Amino acid sequence: MFLFSDTEIIDDFPELTETDIKACLEFVADRGRLVASVSAA
């Protein structure tokens, strides 16, 4: 598993902001909950 800080990501992709990164993480978290709830049904 790879773990990168916001700073490392922004260093590699300067067009991104901390807000962009947070939005991506929230999307993945929501998708994970959706997949888990569909799998449990």
Secondary structure, DSSP 8 states (H G I E B T S, - for coil): -----HHHHHHH-TT--HHHHHHHHHHHHHHHHHHHHHHH-
